[in-house]
Amino acid sequence: MRGRFDNLRRIERLDPARDYEEIHRLTLFHDFPWDMRLAFNLAFNRSFALPRVARLLVGTGEIVREPRKRADDTGIIMFEILRGGLETPRGRVALRRLNEAHRRFELDNGDSTYVLAALVVIPMRFLRRYGWRAPSPHEREAAAVYYREVGRRMGVRDIPPATPRWPSSSTPTNASTSCTPRRRSGSSA
């Protein structure tokens, strides 16, 4: 019979710099499946704190017409990337779809970094406060490394190397409000 802390003990034997996908998978799919789903929804909604991101999402019309579909599509793609793994055919297909969805737009690098940080900070903060146990340092580091790698594969530049340097307050720290998001030339919504 498996014990409640078996996954945590397994996680603590892994190296978060190398085994970040396995650690994040265990955290998300095994120890905190419901908590992480709710926390990722909170992180998804946090992106609306960025004026350019909010204008872009509203401007495409999809988030207004079908908000549940937009959230579900994002969740499915992110789930497939993690479930399959970044280096598997399934994970690469999902990551390619994610890049295709974002490629049509000129996205601000600071906004993209903030959204990635929200995918780390919000779920870890949520687990610390409401989870059946707090996330371990290995789980926090693995989440940061994982989303840093996803961001790198999306072309996001200058991603801070670890969670402590990522935006952690409730206000966007590196998000300017002066620019309006623009579609890339020749693309359509």
N, C-alpha and C positions, 0 to 999 in steps of 0.2 A: 504494500500500500504506500502510495506517495504521500509525503508530508507537505504541509502548507508552505514550507520554506525551501523545498527542494530546488525550485527554479532559481531562487535567490542565491543559494549555495553554488549552483552551477554557474550563474552569472559572475559571482565573485571569483571563480577560478579562471574566467576568461579575461582577455586583454581588450579593454574598450577601444584602444587605438587600432587594433587589428580585427577584432571580432564584433565590431559595432553592429553589424546587421543581425547577427545571431542574438546578441543581447537585446537589441531593440525589438526584435521579433518575439522573444520570450516575454518581455515586459508588456508589449501591446496585445499579443494574441493569447497569452496564457495567464499572466498574473493580474492584468488589469484590463480585460477586453471591454467591459462596459464603461469603466472610468475613462479610458483613453478615447473611446468613441465620443463621449460627451466633451472631454477636454479638447479634442481636435475640432469639434463644432465651435467651441468657444474661440479657439485660435483662428478658425476660418472667419468667424464674425469679427474678430479683432482687426482683420485687414481693412475693414470699413473705416477704421480710425484714420486711415491715410486718405486725405482728400483726393489725390490723383487716382488711387485705387478705387475709391468709392465712385468717382466720376466715370472711370472706365467701365466698371461693372454695371453701373446704371446705364451708361451710354450705349452699351451693346444691346441692351433691352432684355437679354436673357434672364438676368437676375430679377427683373421686374415681372416678366411674363411667367417664368418657371423657376422660382427660387429653390424649391426642393430639388428639382432636376440638377441645377447648377451645383448645389452642395453635394448631392449624391454622386454626380460625375466626378467631382474633385476627390471625394472619398474613395471611390472605386479605383481611380487611377493611382492614388497614393497607396492604397491597400495592395494593389497588384505589384507596384514597384517593390514594396517591402516583402510581400509574401513570396514573390518570385526571386527577388534578389537583384541587385544592380547589374550583375554580370551574367544573368541567365537570359535566354531568348525572351521569356515572358516579361521579365523586368525591363529589358531593353525596349521591347515594344511599348510597354506602358510609359516609360520615360520619353520615348519618341513622341507619343501622343500628347504628353504633358508639354513638351517643347513646341509641338505644332500648335497647340492651343494658345501658347504665349507668343509665338513668333510673329504673329500678325500685328503686334503692338510694340511701340517703342516704350519699354518699361524703364522706370527710373531704378538704377542699381541700388540706391539707398532704400527705396520702398521694397524691392525684392529681398534685400538683406533683412529688413524688418519682418517681412512675412515669414521668412525662414526661421528667424529668431523666435517668432511667436509660436511656431510649431514645436520648438524646444521648450521655451520658458513657460508658456501657459499650461501645457500638460504636466510638466514636472511640478509646477506650483500647485496645480489642482490635486495631483496625487499626494503631495506633501500635506495638503490641508484635508482632503476628503478620502483618500485611498485607505485600504485596510492596513497598509503599511506605507511608510515614506519611501520614495525611490532612493536607491543606493547611489553612492558616488559613481559607481560603474555604469549604472543605468542613465544617470544624468550626462556623463561624459559620452557614452555611446550614442545617445540621442543627438547631442551636439555634433559629433563626428558624422553621424549618418546624414543629417540635414545639411551639413556643410558639404558633404560629397554630392548630395542631390543638387544643391545649388551650383556647385562647380560644374556638374554635368549639364546644367541649364544655362551655363555661361554667366552666372552671377560672379562679379569680381569683388575682391577685397573683403571676403567674408572673414570675420574675426575667428581666430583659431579655437577658442573655447567659450563655453557658456558665460563665464563671468564678464567678458567684454561685450557680449551681445546685449542689445537693449532689453532691459528687464523691468522698466517702470510701466505704468499704465498709459503713458503718453508716448507717442512716436518721437524718438529723439533725433533721428537722422532723416526725417521726412519733410521736405520743403513743400509749401503749399502754392508756390508761384507758377508751376508749370501745369499745363493741361496735357493729359495723355493723348498721343497721336497714333493713328494707325500707320503702319509702315506703308510706304508707297506700293500701290498695286494690290493691296489686300482688301478683303471685304469681311464684314462681320459674320 
